[in-house]
Amino acid sequence: MPKRIAIFGGSFNPPGLHHRAIAQRLATEFDEVRVLPCGPRPDKAVTNSVPPVYRAALTDLTFGDLPGVHVDLSDLELDRFSRNHELQSRLSGEGELWHVVGADLVAGGAAGASAIQRTWEKGGQLWHEARFAVLTRPGFRLDPADLPPQARVFELAETGSSTFIREQLGQGADVSALLTPRAHAYLQRYGLYRAPNPGAWARASLAGLPFHVHADPQNSRAADWRTRLPADRPLAEADFVSVLGGDGTMLRAIREHWRERRPFFGVNAGHLGFLMNAPEQVFGHAFPPADVILRQLPMLYLEAEGRDGRVHTAYGFNDAWLERSTSQSAWLEVRVNGIPRLPKLISDGALVATAAGSTAYARSMGASPLLADTPAWLLVGSNVMEPAHWRSALLSTDSTVEIRSLDPVRRPVEAFVDGLSLGEVVSLRARISRAAAAEVAFCASHDMAEKIAAIQFHPSQG
């Protein structure tokens, strides 16, 4: 039997407990429920009332722990609104698809006057060929004659709407009963739907919260510290992740767990530890700490094209780069938003870095580090020979960079993301992700901004 997949699309702006209840109900009848928050909709300007990265996090926080439910962030990442006929074509190879719709969208179907038939692209074709899971709410009278040829009806007891939640938030009302606890805490933390521009950082307390330890198994200091901390919890029961090790350990923790949408609090058992907290700030004090600054830091969305033409996508937190894989220097073309800014860059390679990652490899290449909340990212050259005197460039957060090898046969290049090899490639496209971000916690007395200041004003203490 083919896998039966319920496609549950919507704005989820924000997702509430009523949405979660629908997903739970569908999960009892289908092999998988695919929750798909949409990109910008031409008919609903309010869809982008908050940046998509926040809507992505709220959707993960609402549905991510439900068995049989998978959150698909592709529309948010690609900044698009996939119509139902596009989803039908794109996902049909994965199994038997069922489009989840409200009963109001099929009303009038017997006369060919339903919203699906009248207003959807290729709605008439979908009506006859696709399968529909039709949701009815209390008080709505559904005429069975209006149903599409292939339909199942699911009666719901729950009511609610994202519009009502937004209205309540705008009035300063308490909406904790309408959201999951973690989604509500996140929404409150960054002031979503209350202010025109959500915050990127917040002051908070981790005191008394359960945590999960992610430690570097090869680091003896990290192993010793683990024994000095209170007992940790399984990840599913934790409110944050305590990372013990160096920046590399933090990068691994983020790579493995960012979709959990739990803050990361690091304790430095490595060398520089720009993403970590100093051990003297942690040990000898109450743990978890009572006064921290939480920073939501953006990640990179990357597309690496291999010599066979296949494109591999990946996320990075710090940086991504191309470097020569032979003794020959790399010949690279660098385009920004499609414009060839460096038609021929002769160098050992080129790197892009987020503001958070600007303290790492980019800094060793000579770039100035950025404050964590700087609305920009970096493009940096490695041992540049031509153009003479070019070293780096500051990029706006809506920029897309493509670095392409001009001679992949005689001058091959290898791609890396946060130090992890993607193998030989012919090009690397990068931009700031619209869906991926990680919350990193710093002791308020020595936040990341203080670390950057120490680098710039006290180099010997960096």
N, C-alpha and C positions, 0 to 999 in steps of 0.2 A: 504494500500500500504506500502511495506517495505521502510524504510529510505534509500535514495539514497546517497551514500557516495563516493566522489572522493578522491582517495588516491594519494596525491601529494608528492612524495618522491624526495629526492635529497640531494646533499652535502650541498647546501646553504652556500658556502664558499668563500665569504659571500653572503647572500641573497640581491638582489638588487630590484630596482623598477620594473624591468621586471618580476621578480618572483611575486611581489605583484599584478601586473596587471593580471597575469595569475590566481592567487587565486581569485581576484575580479570577473573575467570573469566566472570562474567555479562556484562561489557562486550564480550566477544568474540562474544556471541550475540544481544545486544539493542541497539537503537538508543540507549537510555538506561537507566542504572541510577539509580533514585531512592532514595537513602539517607535514611531518615526516622527519626531518633531520637525515641522516643515520650516523651510527657509522663508524669505520675504514673500508675502502674498500680495498680488496686485489689488485684490479686493478687500484686504484687511491691513491698513497701514499700521494698526496698533501692534501687529505681529513683531515689529522691531522696536517696541517701546522700551526694551532693554537690550543691550548688546547680546548677540547669540551665545557667547561663551557662558553667560549667566543662565540662560534658558537650558543650555546643554547640561550644566551642573545640576540644576533643579530637576531635570528629567531623570538623570542618573540617580539622584538622591531619593526620588519618589518611587522609581520602578526597579532600580538596580539589584535589589535583594530578593526579588520575587522569582521563585522557581518557574521555569518555562517561559520567562519573559526576557526578551532581548531588546536593548535600546540601540537604535541605529541612528547615529549622528551625521550621516552622510549629507543630508540636505542642508543642515546647519553649516557643515564644514565647507560645502561647495557653494553656499549662498544661493540656493535655488529652491524653487517650489516644484517638486515632482508631482505632476498630476496623476490621477489614478491609472489612466491608460499607460503612462510611462512606467509606473510601478509594476503593472501587469506584465509589460514586456521585459523589464529589467530583472524581475524576480521569478518569472514563471519557471525557470529551470531549477529552482530550489524546492519546488513542491506544489501542492494544490493551494492556491491563494484564495483567501476570503477577505473581501473589503469590509471593514467595520464602518457602518453608517448609522446615523440616527433615523428613527422612523419618520421624522418630518421630511427627510430627503426622498422618501419613496411615496409619500402621499400624492395621490393623483396619478399613480403609475398606470392604472387600468385604462385611463384615457390618454396615455402618452404625455401627461402634463406634470410629471414629477420633476423636482429640481435636478435630479440626475439626468433625466432625458432632455431637459430644456437648456440647462446651463453648463453641464460638464463638457469638456472637450471629449469627443467621441463617446458621449454619454449613451447615445442610442445603441451603439455597438456593445459597450460594456453591459448595458441592461440585459441584453440577450445572451451574451457570451460569458460574462464573469459571474463569480459567486459572491453573495453578500450576507454578512452577519448583521442583522437589523436589530438595533437596540431600541426598546420602548421604555419610556419613563412613566411613573405614576400619573394617571389622569389623561394620558394620550390614547385616543381611540384609533386603532389601526385597522383599516379595512383589508382583510386578507387578499382581496382581489387586486389591491395595489402593489402587491409584492412582485419583485422580479422573478423570472422563471426559476432561478437557482438561488434560493434564499432560506435562511434559518432565522427565527425570531428569538431574541433573548430579552426576557422581561427583567427590568432592573428595579430595585427598590430605592436606589440612591438618587439624590438630586444634587445639583450644584453646577457652578459655572466659573470659568476663569474670570469672566467679566465681573461677576459679583465679588470675587476675591480682590481684584484690582480696585474696585470701587471702595471696598472696605478699607483697604490699605491706604488709599488716597484720603480717607476720612480719619486716619489714625486709629482705626478700630483694631481689636485683637482678632487675628485670624488663625490662631494656633489650633483651633478645633477643625480647621478646614484643610490643613496641610500635615504632612508627615513631620515628626519632631525635627529631624535633621534638615529637611527642606525649609522649615520655618526658621530654624536657627541660622541657616545660611542666608536666607532672605533678609532677616533682621540685621545680620552682621554687615551687609553691604548696602543697606538702605534701599533695596529694590522696590520699585513702584511707588516710592514715597518722595524721591527727589529726582530732578531731571537727569542728573548724571550720577550713576551708582559709584560707590567708592571702590578703590582697588586695595585698600588696607583697612584694618580695624583693630582696635585695642580690645583685648579679650583676656579671659582667664581659663587656664586648663586645670586648675586646682580641683581635685576630687574626681576628675574624669577618667574612665577606664582607657587604657592604651595598649597598643600592640608593639612589640619590639622587633625591629629589623636591624640585625647586627652583622658586621663584617666577621665571618667565621675565621678569617685568617689573621685578625687583629687581636693580640692578647689583651691590650688595654680595653677594647670593646667587650671582650669576654668577661674581664674582671668587673667592668662597670655594670654589666647585665646582672651580676649577682648582688650588686648594691642597690638596685632599683626595686621598688615594690613589684609584686607578681603582676605579670601582664596578662592580657586576654587574647583569645583568638581574634583575628582581624574583624570578623563579622560582628563582634561584640564591642569593638573599640571605638572611641570617639576621635582618636588621633593615633599617628604612627610615630613612635620614638625611634629615631635612626641613630645607631651607634657606629661610628667609623669616620671616614673622611668624606670629601665631596663625591668621590666615586661611589661610595656606598649610598649616599643620598640620591645620586643619579639613578642607580639601580632600583632603589626603592620607588622613586617616582615613575620610572619606566614600567615597573611591575604593578603598581597600585594606584596610579592617578585616577583611573575610572572609579575607584572606590569613593572618591571625593572626600577623603579624610585629610586633615592638616598633617604636615610632616614637621616634627620637632627634632632637630639633629643635635647630637653632642659630639664634638670634634675629638676623634682619636687618631686623626691623620696629620697632615702637614699644615696647609694654610686654612682650609675649612671656611671658605666664604659663605657657604650655605648652612653652616653649622653654628652652634653656640659653644662658647668656651666652657670646658669642664668645671672651672672654678666658679662659673655662674650657676652651675646646676648642682654639683655635689656640695654638701654642707648646707644646702637650702632645702626647703620643702619641694617634693616632687610628686605630681606635676607642678610646674611653676604657676603662680597666681597672676602674674602680670606679663603678658606677651603681646607682641604685635604680629598679627596675621596678615601676610601679604599674598594676594592672589597674583601669581606670576604666569604670564602667557608662555605657551610652548610653540614650537615650530611645526608646521605641516610641510612635509617633504615628499617630493616625487623624484625618484632616481630612475633614469632610463638606461637599461643595459644595452650591450652591443647587439643583442638579438631583438631590440625594439620593445621589449617588455618593460612596463613601468611598475616599480615597486614603491608603495607609499609607506611612510613612517612618521613618527612624531619624535621630536627632540626637545629637551629642556634647556640645555646650555647652548649647544652649537652644532653645526654641521659643516663639513668641508670636503673639498676635493684636493688630492695631493698626487704628485707624480709617483708612478709605481715602478719607474726604471731610472737609470742615471740621467736620462734626458729631461730637460726642463719641460714644464707643461705649457702648451699654447692654448689659451682659453679665451673665449668670447663671453663677456658679461653683459647681460641685458637686464634692465630695470623697467618693469611695466612694459615690456616689449621693445624698448628703445635700446639700441646697442651703445651703452655708455663706455665700455672698454672693448673695442672691436678685436684687439689682440693684446691680451695680458700674458707676458712671458714671466713665469715665476715658478716657485715650487708648488704653488697651489693657491686656493682662495677659500675663505671661510665666512660664514654668516653666524651671528651670535645674537641671542636675546640680551636685553639689559642685564638680566640675572647672570647670564653666561659671559658677559663682557669682562669679568674679573679672571677668567680662566685662560684658555688658549689665545683668545683675541688680545688679551693684555700682554702675553708673552711675545706676540707679534708686533707690539708697539702701539696698539690702539688704547685710547683713554677709556677707563671703565665708566659705565653709566650708572646713575642711581637706579634702583630697582623699579621705581615707578615712572621712569622716563618714558614718554610715549614715542619710542624710537628703538631701532636695532641697528646692528653694525654689519658692514661688509668690509673684510680685511684681506689684504694680500700677504702672501708668505714669500719672503726673500724676492721681492719684485725687481726684475731687471728692466722691463719696459711695461708701461710708460715710465720714464724716469721721474722719480720723486713722488709717484702715487703710492699711497700706503693704505688708506682706508676711506670709507664714506659712511655717513649717517643716513639711515633710511627711515621714512615714515612708516607707521604701523600698517598702512594699507598697501604697501609696496609688495610686488612680486619680483623675485630675483631668479634669473636663470643663468647658470654657469655651464658652458658647453665646451667640450674639448674640440679644438680645431683639427686635431690629428690623432684620433683615438687608436689608430693602428701602430704608428711609429712612436707616439708619445702618449701612452695609455695613462689613465688616472683612476684612482680608487676613491670611493666615497666613504665617509665616516659620519656617524651620528652619535654625539656624546661619547666618542671614543670607540664606538662599535662599528666594525667594518661592514659595509654593504657590498663589497666586492668592486670589481672594475665596472665603470659606467661611462657613458658618453655625455651625460648631462645630469645636472641636479637643479631642480626647481624648488624654491623655498618661499614661504611667507609666514606671517604670524597666524597661528591657528585661530579659527573662529569658534572652535568647540572645546579645545583642550587647554587646560590650565591646571596648575598645582598650587595649593595653599601651603606656604612655608612659614613656620612660626619662629620668631626670634625673641629672646629676652628683651623686654622693653628698655633695659638699661644699656644694651649694646646691640641695637638694631642693625640691619644691613646697611643703612645710611651711614652709621658710625664706622662700619668697616671700610666703606668707600672713602670716607674722610681720612681714615688712618693711612690708606694707600697713598692718597694725594699729598697729604701734609706731613706724614711721618713714614717715608718709604722704608726706613730701616726696621719699622715695626710691622710692616705689611705681612 
